[in-house]
Amino acid sequence: MTLADYLPIGIMLLLAAAFVAVSLIASSLVRPNNPTEAKLDPYESGIVPETEPVQRFPVKFYLVAMLFVIFDVEIIFLFAWASIYDSLGWYGVAAIFIFTFFVAETLAYVWKRGALDWNVHRRARYIPTDATDEAA
């Protein structure tokens, strides 16, 4: 490979940077610049919070979001694999089987740990046993 082989990539990077620069400059020239008191307030709604929230945002929402991204990326890989399935042969079938096995194993682990169970009181580890009832 020579440096000339990378020329299309360099041109595309320059075009992308130029597009970003032109977009930022054009938006700064075209936008209205009349901030009101409501626009300078915090938050989108313009409502200033009077107190802090009672509780923190639960981590389980972030966990489910991360799991969604992981499995969404798996679908992207499967789509890419399916588009070149004929040229990969049995090697591609074995590779995607191993990949899918590890993703399914991760799903089973997460499911067993209760990360997908939103009702905390129904989880087995939170159900009191006789030993904990006697200690209390």
GULUM-376671 format. One record per residue: residue number from 1; residue in three letters; chain; x, y, z of N, C-alpha, C, O in turn. Coordinates in pm, 1 decimal, decimal comma. Example, Ala and Ser with C-alpha at 12.3 -4.5 7.8 and 13.67 -1.06 7.14 Angstrom:
# GULUM-376671
+-----+------+-------+----------+----------+----------+----------+----------+----------+----------+----------+----------+----------+----------+----------+
:  nr : rest : kette :       nX :       nY :       nZ :      caX :      caY :      caZ :       cX :       cY :       cZ :       oX :       oY :       oZ :
+-----+------+-------+----------+----------+----------+----------+----------+----------+----------+----------+----------+----------+----------+----------+
:   1 :  ala :     A :   1319,0 :   -569,0 :    780,0 :   1230,0 :   -450,0 :    780,0 :   1320,0 :   -330,0 :    780,0 :   1423,6 :   -331,9 :    846,5 :
:   2 :  ser :     A :   1285,0 :   -225,0 :    708,0 :   1367,0 :   -106,0 :    714,0 :   1290,0 :      3,0 :    787,0 :   1340,9 :    113,8 :    803,9 :
+-----+------+-------+----------+----------+----------+----------+----------+----------+----------+----------+----------+----------+----------+----------+
***
This chain:
# GULUM-376671
+-----+------+-------+----------+----------+----------+----------+----------+----------+----------+----------+----------+----------+----------+----------+
:  nr : rest : kette :       nX :       nY :       nZ :      caX :      caY :      caZ :       cX :       cY :       cZ :       oX :       oY :       oZ :
+-----+------+-------+----------+----------+----------+----------+----------+----------+----------+----------+----------+----------+----------+----------+
:   1 :  met :     A :     83,9 :   -117,7 :      0,0 :      0,0 :      0,0 :      0,0 :     89,3 :    125,2 :      0,0 :    193,7 :    130,5 :     65,1 :
:   2 :  thr :     A :     45,7 :    220,1 :    -72,1 :    119,9 :    345,0 :    -78,9 :     36,9 :    455,8 :    -14,3 :    -78,9 :    436,8 :     22,9 :
:   3 :  leu :     A :     99,2 :    569,2 :     -2,8 :     31,8 :    684,5 :     57,0 :    -85,0 :    731,4 :    -29,5 :   -182,1 :    787,0 :     21,7 :
:   4 :  ala :     A :    -75,5 :    709,4 :   -158,6 :   -183,1 :    749,7 :   -250,4 :   -311,1 :    669,7 :   -226,0 :   -420,3 :    716,2 :   -258,5 :
:   5 :  asp :     A :   -298,3 :    550,3 :   -169,2 :   -416,4 :    469,0 :   -138,6 :   -500,4 :    531,2 :    -27,3 :   -620,6 :    506,2 :    -18,5 :
:   6 :  tyr :     A :   -438,2 :    610,8 :     56,1 :   -509,2 :    676,9 :    166,0 :   -565,7 :    813,5 :    127,2 :   -629,6 :    879,5 :    209,2 :
:   7 :  leu :     A :   -542,9 :    855,9 :      3,6 :   -590,1 :    986,2 :    -40,5 :   -742,2 :   1002,1 :    -29,8 :   -786,7 :   1107,6 :     15,5 :
:   8 :  pro :     A :   -824,6 :    904,0 :    -68,6 :   -969,6 :    920,6 :    -52,3 :  -1011,7 :    939,4 :     93,7 :  -1104,5 :   1014,9 :    122,5 :
:   9 :  ile :     A :   -944,2 :    871,5 :    184,5 :   -975,7 :    887,1 :    327,0 :   -940,2 :   1027,2 :    373,5 :  -1016,7 :   1089,1 :    447,4 :
:  10 :  gly :     A :   -826,0 :   1077,6 :    331,6 :   -785,5 :   1213,5 :    367,2 :   -880,6 :   1317,9 :    311,9 :   -915,1 :   1414,2 :    380,3 :
:  11 :  ile :     A :   -923,2 :   1298,3 :    186,7 :  -1018,8 :   1392,2 :    127,3 :  -1150,0 :   1389,6 :    204,6 :  -1209,1 :   1494,7 :    229,9 :
:  12 :  met :     A :  -1196,2 :   1270,4 :    242,6 :  -1320,9 :   1258,9 :    318,5 :  -1308,6 :   1326,0 :    455,4 :  -1403,0 :   1390,8 :    500,6 :
:  13 :  leu :     A :  -1194,8 :   1311,7 :    521,3 :  -1173,8 :   1379,5 :    649,6 :  -1174,2 :   1530,9 :    633,6 :  -1231,8 :   1601,9 :    716,1 :
:  14 :  leu :     A :  -1110,9 :   1580,4 :    529,1 :  -1110,7 :   1724,7 :    503,8 :  -1251,6 :   1776,0 :    473,2 :  -1290,9 :   1882,6 :    520,6 :
:  15 :  leu :     A :  -1327,3 :   1699,8 :    393,8 :  -1464,1 :   1739,7 :    363,7 :  -1550,9 :   1739,6 :    490,4 :  -1634,4 :   1828,2 :    508,6 :
:  16 :  ala :     A :  -1531,4 :   1642,0 :    575,9 :  -1608,2 :   1636,8 :    700,1 :  -1573,0 :   1755,5 :    789,7 :  -1662,2 :   1817,9 :    847,2 :
:  17 :  ala :     A :  -1445,0 :   1786,9 :    802,0 :  -1403,9 :   1900,7 :    884,6 :  -1456,7 :   2031,8 :    825,7 :  -1499,4 :   2120,7 :    899,4 :
:  18 :  ala :     A :  -1453,6 :   2043,2 :    693,2 :  -1505,9 :   2164,3 :    629,9 :  -1656,5 :   2176,8 :    650,7 :  -1707,1 :   2286,8 :    673,2 :
:  19 :  phe :     A :  -1727,9 :   2065,4 :    643,3 :  -1871,9 :   2067,6 :    667,1 :  -1903,7 :   2113,0 :    809,3 :  -1994,7 :   2193,1 :    830,2 :
:  20 :  val :     A :  -1828,9 :   2061,9 :    906,8 :  -1849,1 :   2102,0 :   1046,3 :  -1822,6 :   2251,2 :   1062,8 :  -1901,4 :   2322,0 :   1125,6 :
:  21 :  ala :     A :  -1712,2 :   2298,9 :   1006,7 :  -1677,2 :   2440,7 :   1020,6 :  -1781,0 :   2530,0 :    953,7 :  -1822,1 :   2630,3 :   1012,1 :
:  22 :  val :     A :  -1824,1 :   2495,9 :    832,9 :  -1924,1 :   2576,4 :    762,9 :  -2056,4 :   2574,0 :    837,5 :  -2123,1 :   2677,0 :    847,1 :
:  23 :  ser :     A :  -2095,9 :   2459,4 :    890,5 :  -2221,6 :   2449,6 :    965,7 :  -2218,4 :   2536,3 :   1091,1 :  -2316,1 :   2605,1 :   1120,7 :
:  24 :  leu :     A :  -2108,3 :   2534,1 :   1165,0 :  -2098,0 :   2615,2 :   1286,1 :  -2099,1 :   2764,3 :   1254,5 :  -2165,1 :   2842,5 :   1323,0 :
:  25 :  ile :     A :  -2027,0 :   2802,6 :   1152,4 :  -2023,1 :   2944,1 :   1114,8 :  -2159,6 :   2990,5 :   1065,1 :  -2206,5 :   3097,8 :   1103,3 :
:  26 :  ala :     A :  -2223,3 :   2910,8 :    980,4 :  -2355,0 :   2948,1 :    926,8 :  -2458,8 :   2957,2 :   1037,9 :  -2541,2 :   3048,6 :   1037,2 :
:  27 :  ser :     A :  -2456,9 :   2864,7 :   1133,2 :  -2555,2 :   2870,1 :   1241,7 :  -2531,7 :   2989,4 :   1332,6 :  -2627,5 :   3046,3 :   1384,9 :
:  28 :  ser :     A :  -2405,8 :   3028,9 :   1352,8 :  -2380,6 :   3146,5 :   1436,5 :  -2421,6 :   3276,0 :   1366,5 :  -2456,2 :   3373,6 :   1433,0 :
:  29 :  leu :     A :  -2418,2 :   3277,9 :   1232,5 :  -2459,1 :   3397,1 :   1158,6 :  -2611,5 :   3407,0 :   1141,8 :  -2665,9 :   3517,3 :   1137,3 :
:  30 :  val :     A :  -2678,9 :   3295,0 :   1132,6 :  -2821,3 :   3294,6 :   1102,9 :  -2908,7 :   3299,4 :   1228,4 :  -3020,2 :   3351,4 :   1223,5 :
:  31 :  arg :     A :  -2860,7 :   3247,0 :   1338,3 :  -2944,7 :   3235,5 :   1457,9 :  -2981,4 :   3371,9 :   1515,9 :  -2905,7 :   3468,0 :   1502,4 :
:  32 :  pro :     A :  -3096,4 :   3379,9 :   1579,5 :  -3130,5 :   3505,0 :   1648,5 :  -3051,0 :   3514,7 :   1778,4 :  -3028,8 :   3414,3 :   1846,1 :
:  33 :  asn :     A :  -3009,3 :   3633,8 :   1811,9 :  -2929,1 :   3653,0 :   1932,9 :  -3000,9 :   3750,2 :   2026,0 :  -2955,0 :   3862,3 :   2047,8 :
:  34 :  asn :     A :  -3113,1 :   3706,4 :   2080,0 :  -3187,2 :   3789,1 :   2174,6 :  -3226,1 :   3705,7 :   2296,5 :  -3341,9 :   3666,4 :   2310,7 :
:  35 :  pro :     A :  -3128,8 :   3678,4 :   2385,0 :  -3160,4 :   3596,4 :   2502,0 :  -3255,4 :   3669,1 :   2596,5 :  -3236,6 :   3786,7 :   2627,8 :
:  36 :  thr :     A :  -3356,8 :   3597,4 :   2640,6 :  -3449,7 :   3650,3 :   2739,5 :  -3414,8 :   3592,3 :   2875,2 :  -3329,4 :   3504,3 :   2886,1 :
:  37 :  glu :     A :  -3480,7 :   3641,8 :   2977,8 :  -3454,2 :   3591,4 :   3112,6 :  -3490,0 :   3443,9 :   3123,4 :  -3421,5 :   3367,3 :   3191,2 :
:  38 :  ala :     A :  -3598,6 :   3404,6 :   3055,7 :  -3640,2 :   3264,4 :   3060,0 :  -3539,2 :   3173,8 :   2990,3 :  -3517,8 :   3060,3 :   3033,1 :
:  39 :  lys :     A :  -3476,9 :   3223,2 :   2883,2 :  -3379,9 :   3141,6 :   2812,1 :  -3250,4 :   3125,5 :   2890,4 :  -3176,7 :   3029,2 :   2869,2 :
:  40 :  leu :     A :  -3222,4 :   3218,0 :   2979,8 :  -3099,9 :   3209,6 :   3059,2 :  -3117,7 :   3127,7 :   3185,9 :  -3020,2 :   3100,6 :   3256,0 :
:  41 :  asp :     A :  -3242,8 :   3086,9 :   3217,2 :  -3267,4 :   3003,0 :   3334,4 :  -3215,9 :   2861,9 :   3309,5 :  -3204,6 :   2818,4 :   3194,9 :
:  42 :  pro :     A :  -3184,6 :   2790,5 :   3418,0 :  -3138,8 :   2652,8 :   3400,7 :  -3251,8 :   2561,0 :   3356,7 :  -3369,6 :   2591,2 :   3375,8 :
:  43 :  tyr :     A :  -3214,0 :   2448,9 :   3297,5 :  -3305,1 :   2344,5 :   3250,4 :  -3385,0 :   2390,9 :   3129,6 :  -3398,7 :   2510,5 :   3103,6 :
:  44 :  glu :     A :  -3436,1 :   2294,9 :   3058,0 :  -3509,8 :   2324,5 :   2935,3 :  -3640,1 :   2397,3 :   2964,1 :  -3680,8 :   2485,1 :   2888,0 :
:  45 :  ser :     A :  -3705,0 :   2361,2 :   3073,2 :  -3835,5 :   2419,0 :   3100,3 :  -3825,9 :   2558,2 :   3161,0 :  -3926,4 :   2628,8 :   3168,4 :
:  46 :  gly :     A :  -3709,3 :   2598,5 :   3203,8 :  -3694,3 :   2729,1 :   3265,6 :  -3732,4 :   2730,3 :   3412,3 :  -3736,0 :   2836,4 :   3474,7 :
:  47 :  ile :     A :  -3760,8 :   2613,7 :   3468,0 :  -3801,0 :   2604,7 :   3608,6 :  -3676,0 :   2580,9 :   3693,2 :  -3602,2 :   2484,9 :   3671,1 :
:  48 :  val :     A :  -3653,8 :   2667,8 :   3788,6 :  -3540,0 :   2652,9 :   3879,0 :  -3582,2 :   2559,7 :   3992,0 :  -3682,6 :   2586,4 :   4058,0 :
:  49 :  pro :     A :  -3508,8 :   2451,1 :   4016,5 :  -3548,0 :   2359,3 :   4123,3 :  -3531,1 :   2425,0 :   4260,0 :  -3431,0 :   2491,7 :   4286,2 :
:  50 :  glu :     A :  -3629,3 :   2405,4 :   4345,7 :  -3623,5 :   2463,5 :   4479,4 :  -3554,5 :   2371,4 :   4578,9 :  -3492,3 :   2418,5 :   4674,1 :
:  51 :  thr :     A :  -3564,9 :   2240,3 :   4557,7 :  -3500,8 :   2142,5 :   4646,2 :  -3429,5 :   2037,9 :   4562,2 :  -3453,2 :   2024,5 :   4442,2 :
:  52 :  glu :     A :  -3342,8 :   1965,1 :   4627,8 :  -3275,7 :   1853,7 :   4561,4 :  -3372,9 :   1736,4 :   4550,7 :  -3467,9 :   1728,8 :   4628,7 :
:  53 :  pro :     A :  -3351,8 :   1645,8 :   4457,2 :  -3440,3 :   1529,8 :   4446,5 :  -3436,6 :   1445,2 :   4573,7 :  -3336,6 :   1443,1 :   4645,4 :
:  54 :  val :     A :  -3546,4 :   1376,0 :   4600,0 :  -3556,2 :   1294,4 :   4720,6 :  -3461,3 :   1176,6 :   4714,2 :  -3396,1 :   1143,4 :   4813,2 :
:  55 :  gln :     A :  -3453,4 :   1113,5 :   4598,6 :  -3362,7 :   1000,7 :   4584,5 :  -3281,8 :   1014,3 :   4457,2 :  -3316,3 :   1090,7 :   4367,1 :
:  56 :  arg :     A :  -3174,2 :    939,1 :   4451,6 :  -3090,8 :    942,2 :   4332,4 :  -3156,0 :    861,1 :   4222,0 :  -3241,6 :    776,3 :   4247,4 :
:  57 :  phe :     A :  -3114,9 :    887,8 :   4100,2 :  -3166,8 :    814,2 :   3985,5 :  -3115,9 :    671,3 :   3994,0 :  -2995,3 :    650,8 :   4007,4 :
:  58 :  pro :     A :  -3204,3 :    570,9 :   3986,7 :  -3160,8 :    431,7 :   4003,5 :  -3061,4 :    388,0 :   3896,5 :  -3073,9 :    423,5 :   3779,2 :
:  59 :  val :     A :  -2963,8 :    311,1 :   3939,3 :  -2859,3 :    263,1 :   3849,6 :  -2915,1 :    162,0 :   3750,1 :  -2858,9 :    144,4 :   3642,0 :
:  60 :  lys :     A :  -3025,4 :     95,0 :   3785,4 :  -3078,0 :     -8,3 :   3696,3 :  -3119,2 :     48,1 :   3560,4 :  -3117,6 :    -24,8 :   3461,2 :
:  61 :  phe :     A :  -3156,1 :    175,9 :   3553,9 :  -3188,0 :    236,1 :   3425,2 :  -3063,4 :    240,7 :   3336,9 :  -3070,7 :    211,3 :   3217,6 :
:  62 :  tyr :     A :  -2950,0 :    277,1 :   3394,7 :  -2825,8 :    281,1 :   3319,5 :  -2783,0 :    140,4 :   3278,3 :  -2733,0 :    120,1 :   3167,6 :
:  63 :  leu :     A :  -2802,7 :     43,6 :   3367,6 :  -2765,9 :    -94,0 :   3337,9 :  -2845,6 :   -147,6 :   3219,4 :  -2789,5 :   -210,1 :   3129,4 :
:  64 :  val :     A :  -2975,4 :   -123,1 :   3219,5 :  -3058,2 :   -168,0 :   3107,7 :  -3018,3 :    -95,6 :   2979,4 :  -3018,0 :   -155,9 :   2872,1 :
:  65 :  ala :     A :  -2984,7 :     32,3 :   2989,4 :  -2940,9 :    107,0 :   2870,3 :  -2810,5 :     48,9 :   2814,9 :  -2796,1 :     35,3 :   2693,4 :
:  66 :  met :     A :  -2716,4 :     15,0 :   2901,8 :  -2591,0 :    -44,3 :   2855,9 :  -2615,2 :   -180,4 :   2792,0 :  -2555,1 :   -213,0 :   2689,6 :
:  67 :  leu :     A :  -2703,6 :   -260,0 :   2852,8 :  -2735,4 :   -390,4 :   2794,2 :  -2800,1 :   -374,3 :   2657,5 :  -2771,7 :   -450,7 :   2565,2 :
:  68 :  phe :     A :  -2887,2 :   -274,9 :   2644,7 :  -2949,5 :   -249,1 :   2515,2 :  -2843,7 :   -215,5 :   2410,9 :  -2851,0 :   -264,3 :   2298,2 :
:  69 :  val :     A :  -2746,3 :   -133,7 :   2446,1 :  -2641,5 :    -96,5 :   2351,4 :  -2559,2 :   -219,1 :   2312,6 :  -2524,2 :   -236,1 :   2195,8 :
:  70 :  ile :     A :  -2528,3 :   -304,6 :   2410,4 :  -2449,1 :   -424,5 :   2381,6 :  -2521,2 :   -513,6 :   2280,9 :  -2461,2 :   -558,9 :   2183,4 :
:  71 :  phe :     A :  -2650,0 :   -538,5 :   2304,7 :  -2723,0 :   -627,4 :   2215,1 :  -2756,2 :   -558,5 :   2082,8 :  -2773,9 :   -625,4 :   1981,0 :
:  72 :  asp :     A :  -2764,5 :   -428,2 :   2083,7 :  -2784,3 :   -355,2 :   1958,7 :  -2659,8 :   -366,2 :   1871,7 :  -2670,5 :   -382,1 :   1750,1 :
:  73 :  val :     A :  -2543,1 :   -358,0 :   1932,0 :  -2418,1 :   -373,2 :   1857,5 :  -2407,2 :   -515,2 :   1802,7 :  -2354,2 :   -535,7 :   1693,5 :
:  74 :  glu :     A :  -2456,9 :   -613,3 :   1878,0 :  -2455,3 :   -750,0 :   1826,7 :  -2538,4 :   -760,0 :   1698,9 :  -2497,6 :   -826,9 :   1604,0 :
:  75 :  ile :     A :  -2652,7 :   -695,2 :   1695,4 :  -2735,5 :   -697,5 :   1575,6 :  -2662,1 :   -633,0 :   1457,9 :  -2673,1 :   -679,8 :   1344,5 :
:  76 :  ile :     A :  -2588,1 :   -527,1 :   1484,4 :  -2510,7 :   -462,5 :   1377,2 :  -2405,6 :   -558,6 :   1322,9 :  -2386,1 :   -567,1 :   1201,7 :
:  77 :  phe :     A :  -2337,1 :   -631,7 :   1412,6 :  -2238,7 :   -730,0 :   1367,8 :  -2304,7 :   -842,2 :   1289,1 :  -2250,2 :   -888,7 :   1189,0 :
:  78 :  leu :     A :  -2422,5 :   -886,0 :   1334,1 :  -2491,5 :   -992,4 :   1261,7 :  -2534,0 :   -945,2 :   1122,5 :  -2528,6 :  -1022,6 :   1027,0 :
:  79 :  phe :     A :  -2575,4 :   -821,5 :   1110,4 :  -2612,5 :   -767,6 :    979,1 :  -2491,1 :   -763,1 :    887,1 :  -2500,0 :   -800,9 :    770,2 :
:  80 :  ala :     A :  -2378,2 :   -717,1 :    939,4 :  -2256,5 :   -712,9 :    857,9 :  -2214,2 :   -854,0 :    817,0 :  -2171,5 :   -876,2 :    703,7 :
:  81 :  trp :     A :  -2226,2 :   -948,4 :    909,4 :  -2191,4 :  -1086,9 :    878,6 :  -2285,0 :  -1144,1 :    772,3 :  -2239,8 :  -1213,7 :    681,4 :
:  82 :  ala :     A :  -2413,9 :  -1115,8 :    782,9 :  -2510,4 :  -1169,6 :    687,1 :  -2489,8 :  -1112,0 :    548,1 :  -2520,8 :  -1177,9 :    448,8 :
:  83 :  ser :     A :  -2438,2 :   -990,6 :    539,6 :  -2419,5 :   -930,4 :    408,0 :  -2302,5 :   -992,1 :    331,8 :  -2299,0 :   -983,9 :    209,0 :
:  84 :  ile :     A :  -2206,1 :  -1054,0 :    401,7 :  -2094,3 :  -1119,7 :    333,8 :  -2089,1 :  -1268,5 :    368,6 :  -1982,2 :  -1329,5 :    367,3 :
:  85 :  tyr :     A :  -2203,7 :  -1325,5 :    399,4 :  -2212,3 :  -1465,3 :    443,2 :  -2153,0 :  -1561,3 :    340,3 :  -2079,9 :  -1653,2 :    377,3 :
:  86 :  asp :     A :  -2182,9 :  -1541,7 :    213,0 :  -2137,3 :  -1635,0 :    109,7 :  -1985,4 :  -1639,9 :     97,8 :  -1928,9 :  -1746,1 :     71,7 :
:  87 :  ser :     A :  -1920,0 :  -1528,2 :    116,5 :  -1774,4 :  -1526,4 :     99,0 :  -1698,3 :  -1577,7 :    221,0 :  -1579,2 :  -1607,0 :    210,5 :
:  88 :  leu :     A :  -1763,5 :  -1589,1 :    335,5 :  -1693,2 :  -1632,7 :    456,2 :  -1686,8 :  -1784,1 :    470,1 :  -1590,6 :  -1836,7 :    526,0 :
:  89 :  gly :     A :  -1785,6 :  -1853,5 :    421,3 :  -1785,6 :  -1999,7 :    429,9 :  -1806,0 :  -2048,2 :    573,0 :  -1867,5 :  -1980,5 :    655,4 :
:  90 :  trp :     A :  -1753,1 :  -2166,3 :    600,1 :  -1771,2 :  -2226,8 :    733,3 :  -1695,5 :  -2151,9 :    842,1 :  -1733,8 :  -2154,5 :    959,1 :
:  91 :  tyr :     A :  -1587,6 :  -2085,1 :    802,1 :  -1514,2 :  -2004,2 :    900,2 :  -1604,7 :  -1893,8 :    956,5 :  -1604,5 :  -1868,9 :   1077,1 :
:  92 :  gly :     A :  -1679,9 :  -1829,4 :    871,5 :  -1772,9 :  -1724,2 :    916,0 :  -1884,0 :  -1778,9 :   1002,1 :  -1925,0 :  -1714,6 :   1098,8 :
:  93 :  val :     A :  -1934,2 :  -1898,3 :    968,4 :  -2039,8 :  -1959,8 :   1049,0 :  -1986,3 :  -1992,8 :   1188,5 :  -2053,9 :  -1968,3 :   1288,4 :
:  94 :  ala :     A :  -1865,7 :  -2048,2 :   1195,1 :  -1806,7 :  -2082,0 :   1325,2 :  -1779,2 :  -1956,2 :   1406,9 :  -1804,0 :  -1953,8 :   1527,4 :
:  95 :  ala :     A :  -1728,3 :  -1852,2 :   1342,1 :  -1696,7 :  -1728,9 :   1413,9 :  -1822,5 :  -1663,7 :   1469,3 :  -1823,1 :  -1618,3 :   1583,7 :
:  96 :  ile :     A :  -1928,8 :  -1658,3 :   1390,2 :  -2051,1 :  -1594,3 :   1438,8 :  -2119,0 :  -1681,6 :   1543,5 :  -2186,0 :  -1629,2 :   1632,6 :
:  97 :  phe :     A :  -2103,2 :  -1813,6 :   1534,9 :  -2157,3 :  -1901,6 :   1638,6 :  -2088,0 :  -1875,6 :   1772,1 :  -2153,8 :  -1866,3 :   1875,7 :
:  98 :  ile :     A :  -1956,0 :  -1863,9 :   1769,6 :  -1882,4 :  -1835,5 :   1893,6 :  -1922,3 :  -1699,3 :   1949,1 :  -1943,1 :  -1684,7 :   2069,6 :
:  99 :  phe :     A :  -1932,8 :  -1599,9 :   1861,5 :  -1972,3 :  -1465,9 :   1904,0 :  -2111,3 :  -1466,7 :   1966,0 :  -2132,2 :  -1408,6 :   2072,5 :
: 100 :  thr :     A :  -2206,3 :  -1532,3 :   1899,8 :  -2342,5 :  -1538,2 :   1950,7 :  -2349,5 :  -1618,6 :   2079,8 :  -2428,0 :  -1585,4 :   2168,6 :
: 101 :  phe :     A :  -2269,1 :  -1723,5 :   2091,7 :  -2266,1 :  -1801,6 :   2215,5 :  -2222,9 :  -1714,8 :   2333,5 :  -2283,9 :  -1721,3 :   2440,2 :
: 102 :  phe :     A :  -2118,3 :  -1633,7 :   2315,8 :  -2071,7 :  -1550,4 :   2426,1 :  -2171,9 :  -1440,2 :   2461,7 :  -2186,9 :  -1405,4 :   2578,8 :
: 103 :  val :     A :  -2239,3 :  -1386,3 :   2362,1 :  -2341,0 :  -1284,8 :   2390,8 :  -2460,0 :  -1348,2 :   2462,5 :  -2514,2 :  -1289,0 :   2555,9 :
: 104 :  ala :     A :  -2501,6 :  -1468,3 :   2419,9 :  -2611,7 :  -1538,0 :   2486,6 :  -2572,6 :  -1577,5 :   2628,2 :  -2655,3 :  -1572,8 :   2719,3 :
: 105 :  glu :     A :  -2447,4 :  -1616,1 :   2647,0 :  -2399,8 :  -1649,6 :   2780,9 :  -2401,5 :  -1526,5 :   2870,6 :  -2433,9 :  -1536,6 :   2988,9 :
: 106 :  thr :     A :  -2367,5 :  -1412,4 :   2816,2 :  -2373,3 :  -1288,2 :   2892,6 :  -2517,1 :  -1254,7 :   2930,4 :  -2544,0 :  -1212,8 :   3043,0 :
: 107 :  leu :     A :  -2608,6 :  -1273,0 :   2837,0 :  -2749,7 :  -1249,5 :   2866,8 :  -2798,5 :  -1342,7 :   2976,5 :  -2871,1 :  -1299,3 :   3066,0 :
: 108 :  ala :     A :  -2759,8 :  -1470,9 :   2971,6 :  -2800,2 :  -1565,5 :   3076,0 :  -2743,2 :  -1524,8 :   3211,4 :  -2812,2 :  -1533,9 :   3312,9 :
: 109 :  tyr :     A :  -2619,0 :  -1480,5 :   3213,9 :  -2556,7 :  -1436,9 :   3339,3 :  -2628,8 :  -1315,7 :   3397,6 :  -2658,2 :  -1311,2 :   3517,1 :
: 110 :  val :     A :  -2656,7 :  -1218,0 :   3312,3 :  -2724,1 :  -1096,3 :   3357,1 :  -2864,7 :  -1128,8 :   3405,5 :  -2911,1 :  -1073,5 :   3505,2 :
: 111 :  trp :     A :  -2931,4 :  -1217,6 :   3335,6 :  -3066,8 :  -1258,1 :   3373,3 :  -3064,6 :  -1330,7 :   3507,9 :  -3149,1 :  -1305,8 :   3593,8 :
: 112 :  lys :     A :  -2967,3 :  -1420,7 :   3525,5 :  -2957,5 :  -1495,8 :   3651,2 :  -2925,4 :  -1403,6 :   3768,8 :  -2974,3 :  -1425,0 :   3879,7 :
: 113 :  arg :     A :  -2844,0 :  -1302,1 :   3744,8 :  -2808,6 :  -1207,5 :   3851,7 :  -2924,4 :  -1114,9 :   3887,8 :  -2918,0 :  -1045,4 :   3989,2 :
: 114 :  gly :     A :  -3029,7 :  -1112,7 :   3806,9 :  -3146,1 :  -1031,1 :   3837,4 :  -3137,8 :   -889,0 :   3786,4 :  -3213,6 :   -802,8 :   3831,0 :
: 115 :  ala :     A :  -3047,1 :   -862,9 :   3693,6 :  -3033,4 :   -726,5 :   3642,9 :  -3153,0 :   -684,5 :   3559,0 :  -3179,6 :   -565,2 :   3545,1 :
: 116 :  leu :     A :  -3224,6 :   -779,7 :   3503,6 :  -3340,1 :   -747,3 :   3421,2 :  -3470,0 :   -748,3 :   3500,9 :  -3576,2 :   -718,8 :   3446,0 :
: 117 :  asp :     A :  -3463,2 :   -781,8 :   3629,2 :  -3581,8 :   -785,7 :   3714,4 :  -3599,0 :   -648,4 :   3778,7 :  -3517,4 :   -607,0 :   3861,1 :
: 118 :  trp :     A :  -3704,0 :   -579,1 :   3741,2 :  -3725,6 :   -443,3 :   3790,0 :  -3794,1 :   -441,0 :   3924,4 :  -3787,2 :   -340,3 :   3994,9 :
: 119 :  asn :     A :  -3859,7 :   -548,3 :   3962,0 :  -3928,4 :   -552,7 :   4090,3 :  -3832,7 :   -609,3 :   4194,0 :  -3820,6 :   -731,1 :   4207,1 :
: 120 :  val :     A :  -3764,8 :   -522,8 :   4267,6 :  -3657,9 :   -563,2 :   4359,1 :  -3709,7 :   -656,5 :   4467,7 :  -3637,4 :   -746,3 :   4510,9 :
: 121 :  his :     A :  -3832,3 :   -637,5 :   4512,4 :  -3883,4 :   -717,6 :   4623,2 :  -3910,1 :   -861,7 :   4581,9 :  -3921,0 :   -948,7 :   4668,3 :
: 122 :  arg :     A :  -3921,0 :   -889,2 :   4452,8 :  -3945,1 :  -1024,8 :   4407,0 :  -3816,3 :  -1101,0 :   4382,5 :  -3821,8 :  -1221,2 :   4356,5 :
: 123 :  arg :     A :  -3702,4 :  -1037,5 :   4389,5 :  -3577,2 :  -1107,4 :   4367,5 :  -3553,3 :  -1206,6 :   4480,0 :  -3585,4 :  -1180,1 :   4595,8 :
: 124 :  ala :     A :  -3497,2 :  -1319,6 :   4444,9 :  -3477,3 :  -1426,5 :   4542,8 :  -3383,0 :  -1383,8 :   4654,7 :  -3401,3 :  -1426,1 :   4768,9 :
: 125 :  arg :     A :  -3284,9 :  -1303,2 :   4626,0 :  -3189,8 :  -1268,0 :   4731,4 :  -3248,3 :  -1168,4 :   4831,3 :  -3189,5 :  -1145,5 :   4937,0 :
: 126 :  tyr :     A :  -3363,6 :  -1108,9 :   4798,9 :  -3426,8 :  -1016,6 :   4891,8 :  -3541,7 :  -1080,5 :   4969,6 :  -3601,3 :  -1016,6 :   5056,4 :
: 127 :  ile :     A :  -3572,8 :  -1206,2 :   4938,7 :  -3677,8 :  -1274,8 :   5012,7 :  -3617,9 :  -1322,7 :   5143,9 :  -3518,5 :  -1395,3 :   5142,7 :
: 128 :  pro :     A :  -3676,3 :  -1283,6 :   5257,8 :  -3619,3 :  -1324,2 :   5386,1 :  -3630,2 :  -1474,1 :   5406,7 :  -3731,0 :  -1536,3 :   5373,3 :
: 129 :  thr :     A :  -3524,7 :  -1530,4 :   5462,2 :  -3524,6 :  -1672,9 :   5496,5 :  -3546,3 :  -1688,1 :   5644,9 :  -3554,2 :  -1588,9 :   5717,4 :
: 130 :  asp :     A :  -3556,0 :  -1811,6 :   5691,0 :  -3577,1 :  -1837,0 :   5832,7 :  -3459,3 :  -1789,7 :   5915,8 :  -3478,5 :  -1739,9 :   6026,7 :
: 131 :  ala :     A :  -3336,3 :  -1804,4 :   5863,8 :  -3217,4 :  -1763,0 :   5940,5 :  -3216,6 :  -1611,6 :   5960,6 :  -3180,6 :  -1564,0 :   6068,2 :
: 132 :  thr :     A :  -3254,9 :  -1537,1 :   5860,5 :  -3253,4 :  -1391,4 :   5875,0 :  -3373,0 :  -1344,8 :   5959,4 :  -3365,0 :  -1242,5 :   6027,5 :
: 133 :  asp :     A :  -3484,5 :  -1420,7 :   5954,6 :  -3600,2 :  -1384,4 :   6037,6 :  -3567,0 :  -1403,4 :   6184,8 :  -3608,9 :  -1323,3 :   6268,4 :
: 134 :  glu :     A :  -3491,4 :  -1509,3 :   6218,0 :  -3457,2 :  -1533,9 :   6358,7 :  -3358,4 :  -1430,9 :   6410,2 :  -3365,0 :  -1392,1 :   6526,9 :
: 135 :  ala :     A :  -3265,2 :  -1385,1 :   6323,5 :  -3164,7 :  -1287,6 :   6365,5 :  -3229,7 :  -1151,6 :   6389,1 :  -3182,7 :  -1074,8 :   6473,0 :
: 136 :  ala :     A :  -3334,6 :  -1121,5 :   6317,9 :  -3400,2 :   -992,3 :   6331,9 :  -3489,4 :   -995,5 :   6448,7 :  -3555,1 :   -895,8 :   6478,9 :
+-----+------+-------+----------+----------+----------+----------+----------+----------+----------+----------+----------+----------+----------+----------+
***
